[in-house]
């Protein structure tokens, strides 16, 4: 019997170092780790010890004997990876990273942001040094996209917040929530109170399509829609037209699949989750019966992961539709698929598309339709979106890459709701340098680089604002470890200026400037109140979705 990694794998790699026989791949030091969809356990080497299960922060690992019907296929998925990558173990005992010498005193670090990248950085600092960490976020709640981005029907993915809650119980980490850097405290003041500042602020805006009609009513970003159904206080009052029978999503990444599920799943199923009440009420009155997902490239190049694509198989009352014509591959894609060394996840993507093309077709069911090799050219309508015009693409080889090129074939589809889901983009962070083309703060391994090409002392970045909007929640762990390694090295080398003021002075300063500051006890009060309301309703929690209600709960 072996253990199996399944759909909700977050790639945080906590399991890798815990495995006593080194049978989990890829490891963070392997090149393929940066692009892998998930991690895999070699069934021929696993000794069934369960160490990986205890280490997994999102409960993604199961004994093969305990796999449910919806997860059973992952037994073969894990095994297939090692057919492509035979296990070669060069396992060495893990050596704990060096800690700064005690005579340097306590390292003080401010972390701006409270999402996964920020939390992984804080966790690494707490493990690596005698440290005091202050975590700042403009919202009254921590966890960032774990709370406001993960789909409500993926509760297992959200359990990573329990890892952070456990690590942050000590007073060595203090919360400064509902505090906005640049408004309540400046970058210079943060540096005056700390040795270093780590910015882990994510990529807060979405990319635009750049087509006529994009700003018509009924056209929105998927970012807005996700924040709305997850109860983000900035989006609680948004309105989405669910009166029509068809919605179109532009882009086919995992977020697009999340949105498609939320629009089509029976609201009674969503009522068991932590979805925002206002969204649940709107979805109960929704007329949408069909969601069309547009992707500019083919089924082999689709942005979604094979695990999320596979999960659609088990949706009740929903047919997943792929047109046979979209499965015809260009020569380059066919050669890739025929390669015996092709990654199993890539082959699985195509196999699943074939299965959906011949799958169930029940007129009584709702439908999620995948269209490949198409790009929107315009949204049309008098004073509201009425249809999406798009062009058919072909894949051509340019510089060794298959890219989508428009043909002369066009088409349109009627829709009253259009959601673009074509990626995120970072925004400038105060006065820090910013790369407009890449949408990131320029850095070397997390050290922020100034205009002169040298590191700015004491300033670091982690997460999407560091590397761009790619990777899943757990990808931030390795990324944050790299940043913290540079920070501790600089502290040990005496490159960081000593704080001019201490922790108590910072608390007094912010107490004067933000009367509604939410600290540890305030967040705990919000958390308890939401979970208590959820228990009554048979749900994980019932979220407060306005700033007023959040602050009221924080005050008890």
C-alpha positions in Angstrom: 0.0 0.0 0.0 1.2 3.5 -0.9 0.2 7.1 -0.2 -1.2 9.2 -3.1 -1.1 12.9 -3.7 -4.4 14.2 -5.0 -6.2 17.2 -6.5 -5.8 19.8 -3.9 -1.9 19.6 -3.8 -0.7 23.1 -3.1 3.0 22.5 -4.1 4.3 23.9 -0.8 6.7 20.9 -0.6 6.4 20.5 3.2 6.0 16.8 2.5 9.3 16.4 0.6 11.6 16.9 3.6 9.5 14.7 5.8 9.6 11.6 3.6 12.2 9.2 5.2 12.8 7.4 1.9 12.9 10.5 -0.4 10.1 9.3 -2.8 8.3 12.6 -3.4 9.0 14.5 -6.6 9.8 16.9 -8.0 11.8 18.5 -5.2 12.3 22.3 -4.9 15.9 22.1 -6.1 14.9 20.3 -9.4 14.2 22.5 -12.5 10.8 20.9 -13.1 9.5 22.0 -9.7 8.9 25.5 -11.0 6.4 24.3 -13.6 4.9 21.1 -12.1 1.2 21.0 -11.6 1.5 19.0 -8.4 3.8 16.7 -6.5 3.9 12.9 -6.8 4.7 9.9 -4.6 6.5 6.9 -6.1 4.3 3.9 -5.3 7.2 1.4 -5.6 9.3 3.3 -3.0 6.6 4.5 -0.5 6.8 2.7 2.8 3.4 3.7 4.0 4.7 5.6 7.0 2.3 8.5 6.8 4.9 11.3 7.5 3.8 13.1 4.4 0.2 13.1 5.5 1.0 14.8 8.7 3.1 17.4 6.9 0.6 18.3 4.2 -1.1 21.6 5.0 -4.1 21.1 2.8 -5.0 17.4 3.4 -4.2 16.3 -0.1 -2.5 13.0 0.7 -4.4 9.7 1.1 -3.7 6.1 1.5 -4.5 4.4 -1.8 -7.0 2.2 0.0 -8.9 5.3 1.2 -9.2 7.1 -2.1 -12.8 8.1 -2.9 -14.3 7.5 -6.4 -13.5 11.1 -7.4 -9.9 10.7 -6.4 -9.1 7.1 -7.5 -7.6 8.1 -10.7 -4.7 9.8 -8.9 -3.2 6.4 -8.1 -2.4 6.1 -11.8 -1.4 9.8 -12.1 1.2 9.4 -9.4 2.6 6.2 -10.9 2.7 7.7 -14.4 4.9 10.5 -13.3 7.6 8.0 -12.2 7.4 6.2 -15.5 8.5 9.5 -17.1 10.9 10.3 -14.2 12.4 7.1 -12.7 13.2 7.8 -9.1 16.9 8.5 -8.5 17.5 9.3 -4.9 20.5 11.3 -3.8 19.1 11.8 -0.4 21.3 13.5 2.2 20.3 14.3 5.8 18.7 17.7 6.0 20.9 20.2 7.7 19.1 23.0 9.5 20.0 26.5 8.1 22.3 28.5 10.2 20.7 31.0 12.6 22.1 34.5 13.1 24.6 34.8 16.0 22.8 35.6 19.3 25.1 38.7 19.9 23.4 40.4 17.0 20.2 40.7 19.1 16.6 40.5 17.9 15.9 40.9 14.2 12.9 43.1 13.6 11.0 42.7 10.4 7.9 44.3 9.0 5.9 42.3 6.4 3.4 44.2 4.3 0.6 41.9 3.3 -1.0 38.9 5.0 -1.6 36.5 2.2 0.2 33.2 1.6 3.5 34.8 0.5 3.6 37.0 3.6 2.6 34.2 5.9 5.2 31.7 4.5 7.9 34.5 4.9 6.8 35.1 8.5 6.8 31.4 9.3 10.3 31.0 7.9 11.6 34.0 9.9 10.1 32.6 13.1 11.9 29.3 12.5 15.2 30.8 11.5 16.0 33.6 13.9 15.4 35.4 17.2 12.9 37.7 15.6 10.0 40.1 16.1 7.6 40.3 13.1 4.9 42.8 12.5 2.4 41.9 9.8 0.4 44.7 8.1 -2.7 44.5 5.9 -5.2 47.0 4.8 -8.1 44.6 5.5 -9.2 43.6 9.0 -8.6 40.0 8.2 -5.5 38.0 7.3 -4.8 35.2 4.8 -5.3 37.2 1.6 -6.3 34.9 -1.4 -6.8 31.9 0.9 -9.8 33.8 2.3 -10.8 35.9 -0.7 -9.6 33.9 -3.7 -9.9 30.2 -3.1 -13.3 28.9 -4.4 -15.8 28.1 -1.6 -16.2 24.5 -2.8 -12.5 23.9 -2.2 -12.4 24.0 1.6 -9.4 21.7 1.8 -7.2 24.2 0.1 -8.1 26.7 2.8 -6.8 24.6 5.6 -3.3 26.0 5.0 -4.5 28.9 7.1 -4.5 26.5 10.1 -0.8 26.1 9.6 -0.3 29.8 9.9 -2.6 30.2 12.8 -0.6 27.6 14.7 2.8 29.2 13.9 1.6 32.7 14.7 0.3 32.1 18.2 3.3 33.6 19.9 3.6 37.3 20.6 6.8 37.4 18.5 4.4 38.0 15.6 1.9 40.9 15.9 -0.9 41.8 13.6 -1.6 45.3 12.4 -4.7 44.7 10.3 -6.9 47.4 8.9 -3.7 49.4 8.5 -2.6 50.7 5.1 1.0 51.3 4.5 1.3 54.7 2.7 -1.7 56.0 4.6 -1.3 55.2 8.3 2.4 54.6 8.1 5.1 55.3 5.5 7.8 53.1 4.1 10.4 55.3 5.8 8.7 54.9 9.1 8.6 51.1 8.7 12.3 51.1 8.1 12.8 53.3 11.1 11.1 50.7 13.3 12.6 47.6 11.8 15.8 46.1 10.3 14.0 45.2 7.2 10.6 45.4 5.3 9.3 42.6 3.2 6.6 43.5 0.7 4.3 40.5 -0.1 1.4 42.4 -1.7 0.5 40.1 -4.6 -0.7 41.1 -8.0 -3.9 43.1 -7.3 -5.2 44.0 -10.8 -6.3 41.9 -13.7 -5.2 42.0 -17.3 -7.6 43.5 -19.9 -8.6 42.0 -23.2 -8.2 45.3 -25.1 -11.2 44.8 -27.4 -14.2 47.1 -28.3 -17.1 46.8 -25.8 -15.0 45.5 -22.9 -16.4 48.2 -20.6 -20.1 47.5 -21.4 -22.3 46.7 -18.5 -22.3 43.0 -18.0 -18.6 42.7 -18.7 -16.4 42.2 -15.6 -13.1 40.7 -14.6 -13.2 37.3 -13.0 -11.2 38.9 -10.2 -14.2 41.0 -9.2 -16.6 38.1 -9.4 -14.3 35.8 -7.3 -13.9 38.6 -4.6 -17.7 39.1 -4.6 -18.7 35.5 -4.0 -15.9 35.2 -1.4 -17.1 38.1 0.6 -14.2 40.6 0.1 -15.5 43.9 1.6 -14.3 45.9 -1.4 -16.6 44.0 -3.7 -19.6 43.0 -1.5 -21.9 45.7 -3.2 -21.1 44.6 -6.8 -23.9 43.6 -9.0 -23.7 40.9 -11.7 -26.4 40.2 -14.3 -27.4 36.6 -13.9 -30.7 37.0 -15.7 -29.6 35.5 -19.0 -29.1 31.8 -19.7 -25.4 32.0 -21.0 -22.2 33.4 -19.5 -18.9 33.6 -21.3 -15.5 33.3 -19.6 -12.5 34.5 -21.5 -9.4 32.5 -20.5 -9.2 28.9 -19.3 -7.0 28.8 -16.2 -8.1 27.4 -12.8 -9.8 30.6 -11.9 -12.0 30.3 -15.0 -12.9 26.8 -13.9 -13.7 28.0 -10.4 -16.1 30.7 -11.7 -17.7 28.2 -14.1 -18.4 25.8 -11.2 -19.9 28.5 -9.0 -22.2 29.7 -11.8 -23.5 26.2 -12.5 -23.3 24.1 -9.3 -26.6 23.7 -7.4 -26.8 26.5 -4.8 -27.8 24.0 -2.2 -24.3 22.5 -2.5 -22.7 26.0 -2.2 -24.9 26.6 0.9 -22.7 24.1 2.7 -19.6 26.3 2.1 -18.4 29.7 3.3 -19.6 31.5 0.2 -20.8 35.0 0.9 -24.5 35.2 1.7 -25.2 37.9 -0.8 -23.7 35.7 -3.6 -25.6 32.6 -2.5 -28.8 34.6 -2.6 -28.0 35.9 -6.1 -27.1 32.5 -7.4 -30.3 31.0 -6.1 -32.1 33.4 -8.5 -29.7 32.9 -11.4 -31.0 31.9 -14.8 -27.6 30.9 -16.1 -27.7 27.4 -17.5 -24.6 27.4 -19.8 -21.0 28.7 -19.4 -18.8 28.9 -22.4 -15.0 29.0 -21.7 -12.8 30.5 -24.4 -9.1 29.6 -24.7 -6.8 31.1 -27.3 -4.7 28.0 -27.7 -5.4 24.2 -28.0 -6.4 21.6 -25.4 -2.7 20.7 -24.8 -1.8 24.3 -24.0 -4.8 25.1 -21.8 -3.9 27.0 -18.7 -6.0 24.9 -16.3 -4.3 22.0 -14.4 -5.3 18.5 -15.3 -6.4 18.0 -11.7 -8.9 20.8 -11.8 -10.1 19.7 -15.3 -10.6 16.2 -14.0 -12.6 17.4 -11.0 -15.3 18.6 -13.4 -16.1 15.0 -14.1 -17.8 14.6 -10.8 -20.1 17.6 -10.8 -23.7 16.7 -10.3 -26.3 17.9 -12.9 -23.6 19.5 -15.1 -22.4 18.3 -18.5 -18.9 19.2 -19.6 -18.8 19.7 -23.4 -15.8 19.6 -25.7 -16.3 19.6 -29.5 -14.6 16.8 -31.4 -13.4 19.4 -33.9 -11.3 21.1 -31.2 -9.4 17.9 -30.6 -7.7 17.9 -34.0 -4.1 18.8 -33.3 -1.6 20.8 -35.3 1.6 18.9 -36.3 3.6 20.4 -33.4 1.0 19.5 -30.8 0.6 16.0 -32.2 4.4 15.4 -32.1 4.4 16.5 -28.5 1.6 14.1 -27.6 3.2 11.2 -29.4 6.5 11.7 -27.6 6.8 8.8 -25.1 8.6 11.2 -22.7 5.7 13.7 -22.6 4.7 14.7 -19.1 1.8 12.6 -17.8 -0.2 15.7 -16.8 -0.1 16.9 -20.4 -1.2 13.6 -21.8 -4.0 13.5 -19.1 -5.3 16.9 -20.2 -5.8 15.6 -23.7 -7.3 12.3 -22.6 -9.8 14.1 -20.4 -10.8 16.4 -23.3 -11.4 13.3 -25.4 -13.6 11.8 -22.6 -15.6 15.0 -22.3 -16.1 15.0 -26.1 -17.9 11.7 -25.9 -19.4 12.1 -22.4 -22.9 12.6 -21.1 -25.4 14.9 -22.8 -28.5 15.4 -20.7 -30.8 18.2 -21.9 -31.9 18.7 -18.2 -28.4 19.4 -17.1 -26.5 22.7 -17.1 -23.5 22.8 -19.3 -19.8 24.0 -19.2 -18.6 24.2 -22.7 -14.9 24.5 -23.6 -13.9 26.2 -26.8 -10.2 26.1 -27.9 -8.2 28.2 -30.4 -10.4 31.2 -30.2 -9.8 34.8 -29.1 -12.4 37.6 -28.5 -12.4 40.5 -30.9 -15.3 42.5 -29.6 -18.2 42.6 -27.1 -21.4 43.9 -28.6 -24.6 45.3 -27.4 -26.6 48.6 -27.2 -26.2 49.5 -23.5 -25.4 46.0 -22.2 -23.4 43.0 -23.3 -25.4 40.9 -25.7 -22.8 38.8 -27.5 -19.1 38.0 -27.8 -17.4 38.1 -31.2 -14.3 35.9 -31.6 -11.8 34.8 -34.2 -10.5 31.3 -34.7 -6.7 30.8 -34.2 -4.1 28.4 -35.5 -0.9 27.4 -33.7 2.3 28.3 -35.4 5.9 27.8 -34.3 7.8 31.0 -33.4 11.2 30.8 -31.8 10.6 27.2 -30.8 7.3 28.0 -29.2 3.7 27.3 -30.4 1.8 30.6 -30.5 -1.8 31.4 -31.4 -2.2 33.4 -34.7 -5.6 34.6 -35.9 -7.2 33.2 -39.0 -9.9 34.7 -41.2 -12.6 32.6 -39.5 -14.9 34.4 -37.1 -17.9 33.5 -35.0 -20.1 35.0 -32.2 -22.0 33.7 -29.3 -24.9 35.4 -27.4 -24.2 36.1 -23.7 -25.4 38.6 -21.1 -22.5 38.1 -18.7 -18.8 38.1 -19.8 -16.0 37.5 -17.3 -12.3 37.9 -18.4 -9.9 35.6 -16.6 -6.7 36.2 -18.5 -4.2 36.8 -15.7 -3.2 39.1 -12.9 -0.8 42.0 -12.8 1.2 43.7 -10.1 0.8 47.4 -9.3 3.5 49.9 -8.2 4.3 49.7 -4.5 4.7 53.2 -3.1 8.0 54.7 -4.1 9.7 51.4 -4.7 11.2 50.7 -8.2 8.7 49.0 -10.5 9.1 47.1 -13.8 6.0 48.2 -15.8 6.6 45.6 -18.5 6.7 42.6 -16.1 4.5 44.1 -13.4 6.9 43.3 -10.6 9.3 45.1 -8.2 12.8 44.5 -9.6 14.7 42.2 -7.4 17.5 39.6 -7.2 16.3 36.5 -5.2 14.1 38.8 -3.2 16.4 41.8 -2.6 14.8 44.9 -4.1 17.1 46.4 -6.7 17.4 50.2 -7.1 17.8 52.3 -10.3 21.6 52.0 -10.0 21.4 48.2 -10.2 22.4 47.6 -6.5 20.2 46.3 -3.7 18.3 48.8 -1.6 19.3 48.0 2.0 16.6 46.5 4.1 13.9 46.2 1.4 12.7 42.8 0.1 9.8 41.3 -1.8 8.1 37.9 -1.9 5.3 36.2 -3.8 3.7 37.5 -7.0 5.0 41.0 -6.7 8.5 39.4 -6.7 8.1 36.7 -9.4 4.9 37.6 -11.3 1.5 36.0 -11.1 2.3 32.3 -11.5 2.2 29.3 -9.3 -0.3 28.1 -6.7 -0.6 28.9 -2.9 2.2 26.5 -1.9 4.6 27.9 -4.5 5.1 30.8 -2.2 6.8 28.7 0.4 10.0 28.0 -1.5 9.8 31.6 -2.9 9.6 33.1 0.6 12.4 30.8 1.9 14.7 32.3 -0.8 13.8 35.9 0.3 14.3 35.2 4.0 17.6 33.5 3.2 18.8 36.8 1.7 17.4 38.9 4.5 19.1 36.8 7.2 22.4 36.8 5.3 22.3 40.6 5.1 21.5 40.8 8.9 24.3 38.5 9.8 26.7 40.5 7.6 25.8 43.7 9.3 24.2 45.2 6.2 20.9 46.2 7.9 20.6 49.4 9.8 19.4 49.0 13.4 15.9 50.2 14.2 15.6 53.7 15.6 12.5 52.9 17.6 11.2 49.8 19.3 8.0 47.7 19.2 6.2 49.7 21.8 6.9 53.0 19.9 5.4 51.5 16.8 2.3 50.4 18.6 1.8 53.8 20.1 2.3 55.5 16.7 -0.3 53.4 15.0 -2.7 53.6 17.9 -2.7 57.4 17.3 -3.2 57.2 13.6 -5.7 54.3 13.2 -8.4 54.1 15.9 -9.8 51.1 14.2 -6.6 49.1 14.2 -7.3 45.3 14.4 -4.7 43.2 16.3 -4.5 39.6 17.3 -7.5 39.7 19.6 -9.6 41.6 17.1 -9.0 39.1 14.4 -9.7 36.3 16.9 -13.0 37.9 17.7 -13.9 38.1 14.0 -12.9 34.5 13.4 -14.9 33.2 16.4 -18.0 35.2 15.4 -17.9 33.9 11.9 -17.4 30.3 12.9 -20.1 30.5 15.5 -22.6 31.8 12.9 -21.4 29.0 10.6 -22.0 26.3 13.2 -25.6 27.5 13.6 -26.1 27.4 9.8 -24.2 24.1 9.2 -21.4 25.8 7.4 -17.6 26.3 8.0 -18.3 30.0 8.7 -20.6 32.9 7.7 -18.4 35.7 6.6 -18.8 39.4 7.5 -18.6 41.2 4.2 -18.6 44.8 5.1 -15.9 46.8 6.8 -18.5 48.1 9.3 -19.5 44.5 10.3 -15.9 43.3 10.5 -14.9 46.1 12.8 -17.9 45.6 14.9 -17.1 41.9 15.3 -13.4 42.8 16.1 -14.6 45.0 19.0 -16.6 42.0 20.3 
